């Protein structure tokens, strides 16, 4: 009888220990992680990735490196990860443009919903339509009025063809029946540089990119592209409340990986990243930059990508948007 009790105790101890051992083995053994960002350093995606990556390194003991692979509206980075290592040592801080917009605009060498596996939503936030202070346009109504009276005289920057900032402008042109000129850049930082220099008139910018220049009076915020006003700019209306109900174009960045990465590793990265995104210090820092965290399940992110893909496919078709 004593022997039976001893064996039972040993079995129970093993059963308790194994899940912990299995979980420890769910992440790459070398304890190195590269987070790839598809835009230049200094922009919103880069800022958020570095905030999240630092906490992730603290929590896991991993060496976390942020690698910027700018170009083609983020598609270079997305293709790199889609065809890259499948051991879980590389994650992509993917964006709405390459994941839900680009497939309907251009030929790309990967299928976002087939070749990239969802991990978790990272941040979800609106853009802010800003103009150079020298433009002498102070309100959203003045922007629309000027654009109507001067077709193709106003241009707007974006983080690349097929990016969220590009489609925000296209949707605005469609709903307001105006004709502005799209100027693509390789990320938020170079777009901002030309905007500040007066070489481009407007930009559907992230708050993170534009905030300090708004506070300095160099840029004028006209409207917010989301469903509600943002705390940092309480006096700036949404486009929807400014005469265009139904307008909605949010920007988001989400963690994805090669679809060849084993499910246990993807699940474990979801657990670790959700933990980071829910931590008060990370949430406070992201909110300070106007990028509220939006952690969720892998399944929820997959459904969101599919929903956004269908939405922007319709807009692109109706607008007859093409990219040369």
Buried (B, 14 or more C-beta within 10 A) or exposed (E): EEEEEEEEEEEEEEEEEEEEEEEEEBBBEEEEBBBBBBBBBBBBBBBBBBBBBBBBBEEBEBEBEBBBBBBBBBBBBBBBBBEBBBBBBBBBBBBBBBBBBBBBBBEBEBEBBEBBBBBBBBBBBBBBBBBBBEBEBEBBBBBBEBBEEEEEEBBBBBBBBBBBBBBBBBBBBBBBEBEBBBBBBBBBBBBBBBBBEEEBBBBBBBBBBBBEBBEEEBBBBBBBBBEEBBEBBEEBBBBBBBEBEEBBBBBBBBBBBBBBBEEBBBBBBBBBBBBBBEBEEBBEBBBEBBBBBBBBBBEBBBEBBBEBBEBBBEBBEEEEBEBE
